[in-house]
Amino acid sequence: MSTKTACKECEKDFLIIDEEEKFYEKKKLPHPEQCPSCRQKRRLSLRNERVLHKRKCDKCSKDTISTYAADSEYQVYCQECFWEYLG
């Protein structure tokens, strides 16, 4: 039987299904206090996938933004040079 619970973050009701309850009990984990959407938002907020760096295009020296720092080993092109390179 599923358990209906109110999210402590957004206050919306969500269900904890039987399979989830068994998993939490097996792993000796507490039941979640947040709904799946709020838990996903929290997990995503802890990730830092994109740190952006200002640097110069390695072809034309135009200012650009990249996920690679200026001292990285990767060549970075501005959008125009990138499409020209692919052309």
C-alpha positions, -999 to +999 in steps of 0.1 A: +000+000+000+014+034-010+020+061+016+007+096+009+030+124+022+032+161+020+064+177+007+081+198+032+094+221+005+064+228-018+037+213+004+023+192-025+012+156-017+033+128-032+032+090-030+058+067-017+050+034-034+056+000-018+088-007-038+103+026-025+093+018+011+110-016+008+141+000-007+144+026+021+138-001+048+164-024+032+190+004+031+180+017+065+172+051+050+145+075+062+115+081+040+119+112+018+105+145+031+104+161-003+085+152-034+104+138-064+105+172-081+119+190-051+145+162-046+155+165-082+159+203-079+180+199-048+203+173-065+207+195-096+215+225-074+245+206-059+260+199-093+284+224-109+286+211-144+292+244-161+318+268-150+323+293-178+355+311-186+362+342-206+390+335-231+401+342-266+393+322-298+424+302-307+420+312-343+409+348-345+415+360-309+380+372-305+366+372-270+345+342-263+331+321-234+340+285-230+337+257-205+375+253-208+399+277-190+425+296-210+452+274-196+435+241-207+450+220-234+419+222-256+416+246-286+386+268-284+370+286-313+344+314-313+311+304-330+321+318-364+355+301-365+339+268-352+314+267-381+341+277-405+362+248-392+333+224-397+326+238-431 
